[in-house]
Structure formats: C-alpha cells, structure tokens
C-alpha cells in the first residue's frame, strides 16, 4: 500500500491558514483530505465550519473531507486515523496538519521520522509556511517562532501583498531568501490559489532535486566582487549576504534585519570522503542539532557513481543514493544549511576537511 502524503501547514496568526483550510474542506476537488487541527487559541476552524455540538473528534465534511481536532498526542491521532482507514471506517487520500500560529513545525515533522508505525504509513509531502506580507517584518523581528517557520518551509506563500507596496514585498522576499534559499516564494490570494500548488509538492522528498534559489547562489558568487562598495537592496537598506564577511576585513555590512535564522550554501568540486563526512555531520548534529532547522544536499562521494542525497531536521538525518551522475555533468556537491545562529566558519571548515 502506498504511503499517505502529509502536508504540514504553518504560519503566524492571521496569515491565512484558516482561509486556505476552509477552501480545502469545502471545495469540490474530488480528493478525500483529512485535516488535523492543533486546537489552540481563538483561531479555531470548527466554530466557522463545523458548527457542531458533537463531542466526536472526527467530523465528516459534505465533500468527503474529514476534520479532526487533536485533543491528545499527534502520534495517537495519526495512529487512530490509520487504524480507522484500514478497517474501512474512514476514507481519505491525504492529510493536512495545521499547526498553531505560534508552533515550531520541527516536532511535528519529527513525529514522522521517530515512530516506525507512523513512518511506514505516512510520508511528509511538504511544509508550507504562510507569511502575512503586511505584518511579516514586525513578526519576524519580534518572534522567533515566526523566523523558525520560515526556516522550516519547503514552500512559502505570501498573503496580503495587495496591502503593501511592490517595494515592501520585494524587500520582504529578499529577507526571506536569506533565511531560507531553498523554498520557492509565491504571492497568493487564498481564495484562488490552485490546489496543485498546495498538494503533491514533494518538497520534503529526499530524491527531489535540490532547489536552491539560483539568484541566491549568484549573489553568493557576486559577493566576492563587492569588497569596497556598499550595495543597496531594493528597500535601500544596506545588505549583507551571508558570504560577505569572510576575507573582507571589516567590509561586512550587516543586513538591517539581523535575523538569527540564517542560511548558507556550501559547494565543492572535490569528492567527499564518506567516513570523514559521516563523522563530521554526526558531530555537528550532536552539538547544534536543536538549532539546525533544515539541511539538505546533493553530494559527490568517493566510491560511488551515484549522487548521494541527504537531508535532515534538527538531530534527525537521512541519506539515499540518487541517480547516476550524467555523462559530462560537473560533479559538484551542493549543501544548504538553515538554522539559528549556526557557526558558518566551523561548518565550512569541517566540510573542507571531509573532502578526499
């Protein structure tokens, strides 16, 4: 039996999660979706859609969807749903989990790695983070949870862009890309976002290609030519790309949003020594795991003609043999790390020392 895809929906209060969910739960899309809602605070979908006095935890919608509210552990809810599905008591093709607006999606994602029964039944499709363009800068400045939600994302949807200027939107996208260069960013109106842009994104898939925003890499390379002049970003703010600091003695200009969630990319054309790399990654995950939100890479390993694909969330990491390197393809290892105040120089030095 194939695994049940799971979409984790996260985003700060007021970013539009409930609007998007209502659509999933009421539209005639022909898919049977089970929505799991972390019951928290005033933003409760039940009041709007379910208008029900029922004490029943699982409510069937008129379009075949199911809505259930977690009153205990997520793991128990997932096991309950899987058991009812096996017995033919419930029918659903996929699950959408809405986290609370102040939640860190990390522990939700980890549930799918840590429990064998869950891992054999479900597969995370992607983590989607909704960002409210009007209030995002304030929320990102003030709340670490909002920054973490961006760091975890496989896909970022910007809502309420109609309420801010094009320059403000551009500056926000610029900021989000520094925090997470691998998540595509799309402005949406939740009344009309096509569901194919929400479901089956395969963003979490180990074998999915490593998507790092190509412009981000260009900026990384361009950084080496910027030694003596400031360059302004679209909002006119002095901007410091992650790689501006090294080798520029005192020329590093801090981004005016000095977010603790940052990303950096590592690339090398030399192959890795598998044993050295495993030791190094094991050591950094042991020390920095709680601060490592997401990390992912396509690696050129000594001893194999296939790409090695690896990724992780916090302390949990996995790797997989990918496709063969194509004839004439440059065997470049590419890795991206997204985390909270990670010591970039220690990581880069350790990776360099793990090469053949």
Number of C-alpha atoms within 10 A of each C-alpha: 5 8 14 17 18 24 25 22 26 29 30 25 19 15 23 21 26 18 15 19 19 16 17 21 24 14 14 13 14 9 15 20 22 27 25 22 22 20 18 14 10 8 15 15 18 16 11 11 13 13 9 11 7 9 7 9 11 18 18 15 16 11 16 20 26 20 23 20 22 19 12 10 9 18 16 13 18 19 14 12 20 21 13 12 14 11 9 9 10 18 19 17 14 21 26 23 22 23 21 21 23 17 19 21 27 19 12 15 20 15 15 20 19 11 11 10 14 18 15 14 16 19 21 22 23 25 29 27 28 30 32 22 22 20 14 19 18 10 17 23 14 11 12 17 18 27 26 28 28 31 32 29 29 24 23 27 25 24 22 18 17 13 12 12 12 12 12 17 21 14 18 19 18 17 22 24 22 21 26 31 28 29 24 16 21 14 19 17 17 20 11 9 14 11 13 8 11 18 18 15 17 18 24 19 15 21 19 13 13 19 15 20 15 11 11 19 15 10 14 17 13 14 17 14 10 14 16 9 8 13 13 12 15 16 14 10 14 15 22 22 18 20 18 24 17 13 11 13 9 10 16 20 14 15 17 11 14 12 17 16 25 26 26 24 22 16 16 16 13 16 17 22 16 16 9 16 19 12 12 17 16 14 13 15 18 13 12 17 20 15 18 26 27 26 22 25 25 26 25 26 20 14 10 11 15 18 22 21 25 20 22 21 24 20 18 16 17 12 16 14 16 18 12 11 16 11 6 6 7 10 19 16 20 18 20 21 26 27 27 21 14 19 10 17 10 11 17 15 10 18 18 16 14 19 18 13
